[in-house]
Amino acid sequence: MSNHRKLVAESGIFKGLHSGMGLAAKGMVLAFVVFTALNVKFANEIYSAIRGWIESALNWYYVIALVITLFVCFYLMVSKFGKIRLGTDDSRPEFSNFSWFAMLFSAGVGIGILFFGIAEPMFYFDNTQPWKYPNNPFADLAGHTAMTEQRAVAAMRVTYYHWGFHAWSLYVIVGLCLAYFGFRKKLPLTLRSSLYPIIGDRIYGPIGHAVDLLAVFGTVFGVATSLGLGVTQMAAGLNYLFGIDPGIVTQVILIAVISVVATLSAVSGVGNGIRIISEWNIWLSIALLAFFLFGGPFNWLMGFFITTAGDYLWNFVPMGFQIFNEKGASAWQGGWTIFYWGWWISWAPFVGMFIARISRGRTIREFMLGVMLVPTTIAFFWLCIFGGSAMYLELNAANGVGTAGIADLVRNWDLPGALYGTIDKVTPVNWLNWIFAALATVLLATWFITSSDSGTLVITTMLSMGDDNPPQRFRIVWGMGEGFVAAILLLAGGLGALQTASIAAALPVSVILLLMTYGVLKSLHEDPSEAPSPSEDTAPDGTRMAQELHA
């Protein structure tokens, strides 16, 4: 029996899981929720102090970490290792390209770009500095201080930067490491396995447990935070559509309903519920995009997309190295760019694990190109059509630039309202706007369901030491547990504290990510084969040891 299967309980209530990991994970989540909920103000002060220190003192570290992961991704994409399969040499992909792309996109960005798709570009387009720091230092440096089309282009460049290649390189690296070590090297499909080239069999001990528990922490609280953010926007949608009170009671009911559906989807598995809902997400998203495109200024939006995409491609490398030292611009970078890098890093173990799970059989080059280019291109188009529509309305407002009302919503930090406020103005046909506002609300729910069920599957896979079909009863426990965490912290007013804590937890995860990156490069250069060596001088995962290679 392999090392990792010895660690899984064969009987009792923890059958199919690592009992110690299962207990530790539940204890960790419960302790954090109780500590935060009992004194939200005190907890938030602690988390905010940690996050504030990271954003101000370690901005250089996050910037260079993202540059390193991006460089490694592009290197592997064009290297001689590109033809290696994530699995045995004769393995082939489990899912069609359409299903694969649908699940990649739904798990990776889904609800986020619906929540921020209008609010974020509009914030960078605005120039009123409601938070006492520049809305967009990049635009200001270029001299585009007035709310003009040039500033709109600069706003999209920054938005693409936060949702583009740098961010997705984190998911790509984690997904590649897990798929390579899990499917090709036959190690457990957990985060710890990517450290095998560095610490060997010690991945099965306390170090490995700590790494996986950190990933479970990021997944549970990342999903719970997104659920909390998502239901506030869904509640705003129900208020817009039906006049339903968008308060706490409505939000808790929404959490309960979504958690039940997401858990049922997770229980049905990747090939059924998760795949089907992800594919529906894509079709519904296409319909919503069509509404913005054909209901709004089609020619302007298409031209704006080409201009902004070119602007991003020309500038994303120098932007990736930019460190602001001026007080105002530095505060902006900490609150936006470093916040985003922390958020993406904290989600990387979860999304990377899910991406690995659905990518068995693909080549490294196919994997890198697919995961890096397809979701980012779709995200750019989405962000441009949504954000561009809102900025067009402000540029052409009847009472002058910036008077359409959408910028005011963002200044007042009514981010859920910005989406519905824009939809309300896309066409003069009220019933048509209403239908697509309803569609956006449904999409918020279905996109969150795909994030939640993916998260449930990832958590139970890690706690079962890499079983990609973990016991269903544990999927139910963790699926409902994510909703429970979100509901408790929503009622206690602690979702903001939870989000802050997740960003702070990204710091140790970032160190693991850099070690993983080194580990996969080391393994690829020493021995990329999947077949165990006939020699006795072989690692437990079947990889020939380096000294044998160089004998």
KEPA-99114 format. One record per residue (C-alpha): residue number from 1; chain; x, y, z. Coordinates in nm, 3 decimals. Each point is the difference from the previous one (the first is absolute). Layout:
BEGIN
    nr   kette         x         y         z
   NUM       A         X         Y         Z
...
// end
This chain:
BEGIN
    nr   kette         x         y         z
     1       A     0.000     0.000     0.000
     2       A     0.137     0.345    -0.086
     3       A     0.095     0.241     0.275
     4       A    -0.299     0.227    -0.036
     5       A    -0.263    -0.278    -0.001
     6       A     0.136    -0.123     0.336
     7       A    -0.103     0.336     0.145
     8       A    -0.367    -0.035    -0.100
     9       A    -0.241    -0.157     0.252
    10       A    -0.143    -0.336    -0.115
    11       A    -0.286    -0.011     0.250
    12       A    -0.198     0.218     0.240
    13       A    -0.158     0.342    -0.057
    14       A     0.308     0.128    -0.182
    15       A     0.016    -0.291    -0.246
    16       A     0.151     0.130    -0.324
    17       A     0.159     0.307     0.161
    18       A     0.317     0.076     0.194
    19       A    -0.157     0.009     0.349
    20       A     0.255     0.241     0.148
    21       A    -0.031     0.239    -0.294
    22       A    -0.380    -0.021     0.012
    23       A    -0.011     0.088     0.371
    24       A     0.265     0.271    -0.032
    25       A    -0.180     0.162    -0.296
    26       A    -0.335     0.009     0.181
    27       A     0.162     0.128     0.319
    28       A     0.190     0.270    -0.190
    29       A    -0.313     0.124    -0.180
    30       A    -0.212    -0.008     0.316
    31       A     0.262     0.182     0.209
    32       A     0.040     0.272    -0.260
    33       A    -0.376     0.052    -0.041
    34       A    -0.061     0.011     0.377
    35       A     0.292     0.239     0.061
    36       A    -0.117     0.233    -0.278
    37       A    -0.373    -0.014     0.079
    38       A     0.037     0.056     0.375
    39       A     0.184     0.329    -0.040
    40       A    -0.010     0.112    -0.361
    41       A     0.154     0.341     0.071
    42       A     0.300    -0.143     0.186
    43       A     0.053    -0.276    -0.260
    44       A    -0.026     0.248    -0.285
    45       A     0.258     0.226     0.165
    46       A     0.247    -0.290     0.021
    47       A    -0.060    -0.118    -0.357
    48       A     0.009     0.356    -0.135
    49       A     0.330     0.072     0.176
    50       A     0.156    -0.310    -0.156
    51       A    -0.142     0.077    -0.343
    52       A     0.104     0.367     0.026
    53       A     0.356    -0.100     0.082
    54       A     0.010    -0.243    -0.294
    55       A    -0.137     0.256    -0.245
    56       A     0.243     0.273     0.107
    57       A     0.318    -0.193     0.087
    58       A    -0.017    -0.296    -0.240
    59       A    -0.141     0.155    -0.317
    60       A     0.336    -0.058    -0.169
    61       A    -0.008    -0.369     0.097
    62       A    -0.348    -0.060    -0.145
    63       A     0.093     0.182    -0.320
    64       A     0.316    -0.205    -0.055
    65       A    -0.177    -0.326     0.094
    66       A    -0.259     0.059    -0.273
    67       A     0.270     0.090    -0.253
    68       A     0.184    -0.326     0.077
    69       A    -0.310    -0.219    -0.042
    70       A    -0.091     0.178    -0.326
    71       A     0.352    -0.045    -0.140
    72       A     0.002    -0.372     0.090
    73       A    -0.339    -0.049    -0.167
    74       A     0.117     0.154    -0.326
    75       A     0.326    -0.198     0.019
    76       A    -0.181    -0.335     0.042
    77       A    -0.243     0.091    -0.277
    78       A     0.281     0.015    -0.258
    79       A     0.252    -0.240     0.158
    80       A     0.087    -0.356    -0.103
    81       A    -0.220    -0.122     0.288
    82       A    -0.313     0.127    -0.174
    83       A    -0.075    -0.337    -0.165
    84       A    -0.002    -0.192     0.332
    85       A    -0.345    -0.129     0.098
    86       A    -0.156     0.056     0.340
    87       A    -0.042    -0.371     0.050
    88       A     0.146    -0.306    -0.169
    89       A     0.126     0.045    -0.355
    90       A    -0.309    -0.168    -0.143
    91       A    -0.256     0.193     0.211
    92       A    -0.247     0.236    -0.170
    93       A    -0.225     0.282     0.129
    94       A    -0.309    -0.100     0.198
    95       A    -0.212     0.300    -0.111
    96       A    -0.069     0.172    -0.332
    97       A     0.164     0.339    -0.054
    98       A    -0.333     0.181     0.045
    99       A    -0.075    -0.173     0.333
   100       A     0.360     0.057     0.112
   101       A    -0.005     0.372    -0.081
   102       A    -0.345     0.039     0.159
   103       A     0.118    -0.155     0.328
   104       A     0.328     0.195    -0.007
   105       A    -0.181     0.328    -0.036
   106       A    -0.281    -0.073     0.245
   107       A     0.234    -0.115     0.279
   108       A     0.265     0.264    -0.064
   109       A    -0.173     0.333    -0.047
   110       A    -0.376    -0.047    -0.032
   111       A    -0.167     0.196     0.277
   112       A     0.290     0.244     0.042
   113       A    -0.025     0.166    -0.339
   114       A    -0.377     0.026     0.032
   115       A     0.041     0.172     0.338
   116       A     0.291     0.227    -0.100
   117       A    -0.053     0.013    -0.379
   118       A    -0.156     0.346     0.006
   119       A     0.108     0.136     0.336
   120       A     0.375    -0.047    -0.044
   121       A     0.048     0.166    -0.343
   122       A    -0.235     0.279     0.113
   123       A     0.208     0.060     0.313
   124       A     0.318     0.035    -0.208
   125       A    -0.181     0.224    -0.251
   126       A    -0.125     0.233     0.275
   127       A     0.231     0.285     0.107
   128       A    -0.169     0.131     0.315
   129       A     0.225    -0.190     0.245
   130       A    -0.281    -0.088     0.246
   131       A     0.246    -0.204     0.209
   132       A     0.262     0.279     0.015
   133       A     0.242    -0.182    -0.228
   134       A     0.020    -0.002    -0.382
   135       A    -0.265    -0.211    -0.176
   136       A     0.253    -0.097    -0.268
   137       A     0.368     0.098     0.038
   138       A     0.086    -0.150    -0.340
   139       A    -0.244     0.235    -0.175
   140       A     0.119     0.295     0.209
   141       A     0.366    -0.067    -0.092
   142       A    -0.097     0.000    -0.368
   143       A    -0.175     0.336     0.042
   144       A    -0.352    -0.138    -0.046
   145       A    -0.148     0.167     0.308
   146       A    -0.335     0.104    -0.154
   147       A    -0.283    -0.253    -0.055
   148       A     0.068    -0.049    -0.372
   149       A     0.017    -0.299    -0.232
   150       A     0.379    -0.013     0.054
   151       A    -0.060    -0.039     0.374
   152       A    -0.259    -0.270    -0.078
   153       A     0.268    -0.194    -0.192
   154       A     0.239     0.036     0.294
   155       A    -0.276    -0.122     0.234
   156       A    -0.042    -0.318    -0.203
   157       A     0.377    -0.055    -0.012
   158       A     0.016    -0.009     0.380
   159       A    -0.308    -0.225     0.017
   160       A     0.155    -0.244    -0.250
   161       A     0.323     0.011     0.201
   162       A    -0.182    -0.117     0.313
   163       A    -0.191    -0.276    -0.185
   164       A     0.258    -0.093    -0.264
   165       A     0.317    -0.197    -0.057
   166       A     0.168     0.077     0.335
   167       A    -0.301    -0.118     0.196
   168       A    -0.069    -0.310    -0.207
   169       A     0.367    -0.103     0.013
   170       A    -0.064    -0.093     0.366
   171       A    -0.282    -0.237    -0.094
   172       A     0.205    -0.139    -0.289
   173       A     0.304    -0.078     0.216
   174       A    -0.200    -0.165     0.280
   175       A    -0.215    -0.196    -0.246
   176       A     0.306    -0.116    -0.195
   177       A     0.188    -0.109     0.314
   178       A    -0.295    -0.197     0.136
   179       A    -0.085    -0.164    -0.334
   180       A     0.365    -0.084    -0.072
   181       A     0.078    -0.152     0.341
   182       A    -0.344    -0.151     0.043
   183       A    -0.063    -0.155    -0.342
   184       A     0.351    -0.048    -0.139
   185       A     0.203    -0.071     0.313
   186       A    -0.286    -0.186     0.176
   187       A     0.027     0.205     0.319
   188       A    -0.317     0.097     0.192
   189       A    -0.206     0.274    -0.169
   190       A     0.069     0.250     0.278
   191       A     0.204     0.317     0.038
   192       A     0.270    -0.177     0.205
   193       A     0.103    -0.220    -0.294
   194       A     0.152     0.290    -0.192
   195       A     0.259     0.033     0.277
   196       A     0.124    -0.359    -0.050
   197       A     0.311     0.100    -0.202
   198       A     0.101     0.225     0.292
   199       A    -0.087    -0.195     0.320
   200       A    -0.061    -0.355    -0.127
   201       A    -0.198    -0.236     0.225
   202       A    -0.046     0.272     0.261
   203       A    -0.304     0.114    -0.203
   204       A    -0.185    -0.281     0.184
   205       A     0.081     0.153     0.339
   206       A    -0.080     0.323     0.189
   207       A     0.136     0.229    -0.275
   208       A    -0.229    -0.156    -0.258
   209       A    -0.298     0.015     0.237
   210       A     0.064     0.370     0.067
   211       A     0.020     0.080    -0.371
   212       A    -0.329    -0.175    -0.077
   213       A    -0.176     0.154     0.302
   214       A     0.106     0.344    -0.119
   215       A    -0.156    -0.080    -0.337
   216       A    -0.320    -0.118     0.171
   217       A    -0.007     0.326     0.201
   218       A     0.032     0.212    -0.316
   219       A    -0.266    -0.202    -0.181
   220       A    -0.263     0.002     0.277
   221       A     0.034     0.369     0.080
   222       A     0.052     0.109    -0.360
   223       A    -0.322    -0.173    -0.105
   224       A    -0.185     0.130     0.308
   225       A     0.110     0.359    -0.070
   226       A    -0.105    -0.024    -0.363
   227       A    -0.335    -0.143     0.104
   228       A    -0.049     0.293     0.238
   229       A     0.088     0.251    -0.272
   230       A    -0.211    -0.185    -0.255
   231       A    -0.318    -0.013     0.207
   232       A     0.015     0.376     0.065
   233       A    -0.010     0.052    -0.376
   234       A    -0.266    -0.268    -0.051
   235       A    -0.210     0.165     0.271
   236       A     0.044     0.335    -0.174
   237       A    -0.119    -0.169    -0.320
   238       A    -0.311    -0.142     0.167
   239       A    -0.071     0.345     0.141
   240       A     0.033     0.154    -0.348
   241       A    -0.215    -0.273    -0.160
   242       A    -0.271    -0.064     0.258
   243       A     0.042     0.260     0.274
   244       A     0.111    -0.267     0.250
   245       A     0.182     0.137     0.305
   246       A     0.372    -0.057    -0.067
   247       A     0.083    -0.031     0.370
   248       A     0.161    -0.270     0.211
   249       A    -0.298    -0.239    -0.002
   250       A    -0.010    -0.011    -0.382
   251       A     0.377    -0.047    -0.015
   252       A     0.000    -0.290     0.248
   253       A    -0.282    -0.173    -0.192
   254       A     0.199     0.040    -0.321
   255       A     0.309    -0.149     0.169
   256       A    -0.204    -0.300     0.115
   257       A    -0.154    -0.064    -0.344
   258       A     0.328     0.039    -0.188
   259       A     0.189    -0.221     0.248
   260       A    -0.253    -0.282    -0.040
   261       A     0.013     0.014    -0.383
   262       A     0.382     0.027    -0.001
   263       A     0.030    -0.297     0.236
   264       A    -0.229    -0.212    -0.219
   265       A     0.215     0.099    -0.298
   266       A     0.321    -0.096     0.184
   267       A    -0.150    -0.336     0.101
   268       A    -0.088    -0.073    -0.365
   269       A     0.366     0.049    -0.099
   270       A     0.202     0.193    -0.257
   271       A    -0.136    -0.179    -0.306
   272       A    -0.363     0.068     0.088
   273       A    -0.114     0.297     0.211
   274       A     0.315     0.214    -0.015
   275       A     0.049    -0.047    -0.376
   276       A    -0.367     0.055    -0.089
   277       A    -0.042     0.316     0.212
   278       A     0.331     0.138    -0.133
   279       A    -0.116    -0.048    -0.359
   280       A    -0.332     0.171     0.077
   281       A     0.198     0.288     0.151
   282       A     0.175     0.056    -0.331
   283       A    -0.323     0.004    -0.204
   284       A    -0.173     0.236     0.243
   285       A     0.309     0.223     0.006
   286       A     0.000     0.019    -0.380
   287       A    -0.364     0.113     0.012
   288       A     0.080     0.272     0.257
   289       A     0.302     0.119    -0.202
   290       A    -0.217     0.014    -0.313
   291       A    -0.247     0.223     0.186
   292       A     0.276     0.251     0.087
   293       A     0.154    -0.019    -0.347
   294       A    -0.310     0.025    -0.216
   295       A    -0.208     0.206     0.242
   296       A     0.283     0.249     0.045
   297       A     0.257     0.170    -0.227
   298       A     0.118    -0.311    -0.193
   299       A     0.257     0.168    -0.228
   300       A     0.144     0.213     0.280
   301       A     0.032    -0.299     0.233
   302       A     0.173    -0.221    -0.258
   303       A     0.244     0.278    -0.088
   304       A     0.055     0.064     0.372
   305       A     0.080    -0.368     0.058
   306       A     0.263    -0.009    -0.275
   307       A     0.156     0.324     0.123
   308       A     0.009    -0.103     0.365
   309       A     0.124    -0.354    -0.070
   310       A     0.290     0.143    -0.204
   311       A     0.071     0.255     0.272
   312       A     0.018    -0.277     0.263
   313       A     0.226    -0.224    -0.212
   314       A     0.236     0.294    -0.058
   315       A     0.013     0.095     0.368
   316       A    -0.049    -0.313     0.214
   317       A     0.374    -0.072     0.042
   318       A     0.100     0.349     0.127
   319       A    -0.320     0.015     0.210
   320       A     0.100    -0.328     0.162
   321       A     0.322     0.159     0.131
   322       A    -0.155     0.328     0.117
   323       A     0.049     0.089     0.367
   324       A    -0.155     0.327     0.118
   325       A     0.184     0.181     0.280
   326       A    -0.204     0.322     0.016
   327       A    -0.240    -0.002     0.295
   328       A    -0.328     0.017    -0.196
   329       A     0.099    -0.232    -0.284
   330       A     0.155    -0.245     0.248
   331       A    -0.330    -0.013     0.193
   332       A    -0.182    -0.070    -0.328
   333       A     0.243    -0.281    -0.088
   334       A    -0.042    -0.162     0.343
   335       A    -0.379     0.028    -0.008
   336       A    -0.039    -0.127    -0.356
   337       A     0.296    -0.178    -0.163
   338       A     0.147    -0.161     0.314
   339       A    -0.351    -0.079     0.126
   340       A    -0.070    -0.175    -0.331
   341       A     0.328    -0.191     0.002
   342       A    -0.074    -0.120     0.354
   343       A    -0.355    -0.098    -0.101
   344       A     0.118    -0.194    -0.306
   345       A     0.275    -0.170     0.202
   346       A    -0.246    -0.104     0.273
   347       A    -0.225    -0.155    -0.267
   348       A     0.285    -0.163    -0.194
   349       A     0.010    -0.334     0.191
   350       A    -0.377    -0.044    -0.042
   351       A    -0.030     0.102    -0.366
   352       A     0.332    -0.163    -0.091
   353       A    -0.111    -0.329     0.153
   354       A    -0.328     0.011    -0.190
   355       A     0.177     0.089    -0.326
   356       A     0.237    -0.294     0.053
   357       A    -0.295    -0.230     0.070
   358       A    -0.161     0.078    -0.339
   359       A     0.324     0.008    -0.205
   360       A     0.127    -0.358     0.017
   361       A     0.140    -0.117    -0.335
   362       A     0.078     0.339    -0.152
   363       A     0.355     0.098    -0.095
   364       A     0.182     0.266     0.200
   365       A    -0.008     0.237    -0.301
   366       A    -0.371    -0.060    -0.058
   367       A    -0.064     0.053     0.369
   368       A     0.204     0.321     0.020
   369       A    -0.152     0.153    -0.314
   370       A    -0.354    -0.101     0.091
   371       A     0.005     0.113     0.363
   372       A     0.202     0.316    -0.059
   373       A    -0.154     0.135    -0.320
   374       A    -0.363    -0.113    -0.031
   375       A    -0.145     0.110     0.338
   376       A     0.195     0.329    -0.008
   377       A    -0.121     0.084    -0.352
   378       A    -0.362    -0.072     0.100
   379       A     0.045     0.201     0.321
   380       A     0.147     0.297    -0.190
   381       A    -0.289     0.001    -0.247
   382       A    -0.253    -0.025     0.284
   383       A     0.162     0.276     0.207
   384       A     0.029     0.226    -0.303
   385       A    -0.365    -0.044    -0.107
   386       A    -0.134     0.048     0.355
   387       A     0.240     0.272     0.114
   388       A     0.007     0.162    -0.344
   389       A    -0.381     0.022    -0.009
   390       A    -0.004     0.180     0.336
   391       A     0.280     0.239    -0.099
   392       A    -0.169     0.073    -0.335
   393       A    -0.317     0.097     0.188
   394       A     0.203     0.235     0.222
   395       A     0.196     0.147    -0.293
   396       A    -0.326     0.075    -0.184
   397       A    -0.225     0.093     0.293
   398       A    -0.267     0.259    -0.087
   399       A     0.111     0.240     0.276
   400       A     0.372    -0.035    -0.068
   401       A     0.277    -0.253     0.054
   402       A    -0.033    -0.195     0.325
   403       A    -0.367     0.082     0.068
   404       A    -0.166    -0.329    -0.108
   405       A    -0.016    -0.119     0.362
   406       A     0.216    -0.313    -0.027
   407       A     0.316     0.177     0.116
   408       A    -0.195     0.132     0.301
   409       A    -0.097    -0.356     0.098
   410       A     0.364    -0.109    -0.010
   411       A     0.115     0.308     0.196
   412       A    -0.249    -0.099     0.270
   413       A     0.135    -0.358    -0.021
   414       A    -0.336    -0.140    -0.110
   415       A     0.169    -0.262    -0.218
   416       A    -0.307    -0.228    -0.031
   417       A    -0.204     0.302    -0.110
   418       A     0.251     0.093    -0.274
   419       A    -0.084    -0.317    -0.197
   420       A    -0.376     0.052     0.009
   421       A     0.033     0.376    -0.044
   422       A     0.184    -0.060    -0.328
   423       A    -0.235    -0.272    -0.126
   424       A    -0.290     0.239     0.066
   425       A     0.149     0.250    -0.249
   426       A     0.121    -0.232    -0.279
   427       A    -0.320     0.025    -0.207
   428       A    -0.309     0.223     0.019
   429       A    -0.216    -0.317     0.016
   430       A    -0.072    -0.052     0.371
   431       A    -0.136    -0.354    -0.024
   432       A     0.309    -0.112    -0.195
   433       A     0.231     0.153     0.261
   434       A    -0.201    -0.179     0.270
   435       A     0.040    -0.339    -0.171
   436       A     0.378     0.036    -0.019
   437       A     0.023     0.127     0.358
   438       A    -0.177    -0.324     0.094
   439       A     0.248    -0.196    -0.215
   440       A     0.294     0.172     0.176
   441       A    -0.147    -0.101     0.337
   442       A    -0.035    -0.363    -0.113
   443       A     0.359     0.009    -0.125
   444       A     0.123     0.124     0.336
   445       A    -0.161    -0.306     0.158
   446       A     0.118    -0.258    -0.255
   447       A     0.353     0.139    -0.012
   448       A     0.023    -0.014     0.373
   449       A    -0.133    -0.356    -0.001
   450       A     0.286    -0.108    -0.228
   451       A     0.256     0.171     0.227
   452       A    -0.150    -0.157     0.312
   453       A    -0.034    -0.354    -0.134
   454       A     0.354     0.017    -0.139
   455       A     0.123     0.118     0.341
   456       A    -0.179    -0.285     0.176
   457       A     0.158    -0.254    -0.232
   458       A     0.346     0.152     0.050
   459       A    -0.026     0.001     0.382
   460       A    -0.113    -0.362     0.020
   461       A     0.262    -0.109    -0.255
   462       A     0.277     0.150     0.213
   463       A    -0.137    -0.147     0.323
   464       A    -0.023    -0.344    -0.163
   465       A     0.369     0.021    -0.099
   466       A    -0.067     0.053    -0.368
   467       A    -0.299    -0.223    -0.075
   468       A    -0.159     0.177    -0.300
   469       A    -0.332    -0.166     0.085
   470       A    -0.022     0.069     0.376
   471       A    -0.278    -0.149     0.218
   472       A    -0.335     0.168    -0.067
   473       A    -0.095     0.046     0.365
   474       A     0.303     0.225     0.049
   475       A    -0.093     0.203    -0.307
   476       A    -0.336     0.063     0.168
   477       A     0.165     0.099     0.331
   478       A     0.242     0.246    -0.160
   479       A    -0.245     0.131    -0.259
   480       A    -0.249     0.098     0.268
   481       A     0.285     0.110     0.226
   482       A     0.111     0.269    -0.248
   483       A    -0.353     0.142     0.001
   484       A    -0.014    -0.018     0.380
   485       A     0.326     0.198     0.032
   486       A    -0.128     0.267    -0.241
   487       A    -0.336     0.028     0.179
   488       A     0.147     0.025     0.352
   489       A     0.254     0.265    -0.098
   490       A    -0.263     0.190    -0.202
   491       A    -0.229     0.010     0.305
   492       A     0.290     0.106     0.223
   493       A     0.113     0.268    -0.245
   494       A     0.332    -0.176    -0.044
   495       A     0.023    -0.055    -0.376
   496       A     0.235     0.295    -0.040
   497       A     0.224    -0.144     0.271
   498       A    -0.010    -0.338    -0.173
   499       A     0.107     0.153    -0.330
   500       A     0.285     0.184     0.172
   501       A     0.114    -0.320     0.173
   502       A    -0.001    -0.187    -0.331
   503       A     0.229     0.262    -0.152
   504       A     0.235    -0.025     0.299
   505       A     0.007    -0.381    -0.033
   506       A     0.122     0.043    -0.357
   507       A     0.350     0.089     0.124
   508       A     0.103    -0.354     0.109
   509       A    -0.184    -0.142    -0.303
   510       A     0.215     0.220    -0.227
   511       A     0.316    -0.155     0.146
   512       A    -0.141    -0.349    -0.070
   513       A    -0.083     0.109    -0.357
   514       A     0.359     0.107    -0.064
   515       A     0.129    -0.328     0.144
   516       A    -0.246    -0.192    -0.220
   517       A     0.125     0.188    -0.305
   518       A     0.358    -0.094     0.082
   519       A    -0.105    -0.359     0.068
   520       A    -0.172    -0.058    -0.334
   521       A     0.290     0.156    -0.193
   522       A     0.246    -0.219     0.192
   523       A    -0.202    -0.316    -0.066
   524       A    -0.048     0.077    -0.369
   525       A     0.371     0.060    -0.053
   526       A     0.108    -0.310     0.195
   527       A    -0.253    -0.250    -0.128
   528       A    -0.323     0.084    -0.182
   529       A    -0.091    -0.367    -0.067
   530       A    -0.302    -0.156     0.166
   531       A     0.133    -0.356     0.005
   532       A     0.177    -0.131     0.315
   533       A     0.362    -0.091    -0.049
   534       A     0.091    -0.371     0.022
   535       A     0.286     0.103     0.227
   536       A    -0.048    -0.022     0.375
   537       A     0.133     0.353     0.024
   538       A    -0.346     0.141    -0.056
   539       A    -0.211     0.249     0.191
   540       A    -0.328    -0.130     0.149
   541       A    -0.193     0.188    -0.267
   542       A     0.177    -0.190    -0.278
   543       A     0.235     0.281    -0.099
   544       A     0.363    -0.094    -0.056
   545       A     0.231     0.173     0.243
   546       A     0.232     0.273    -0.127
   547       A     0.319    -0.186     0.087
   548       A    -0.102    -0.288    -0.226
   549       A    -0.057     0.239    -0.289
   550       A     0.344     0.152     0.030
   551       A     0.193    -0.317     0.078
// end
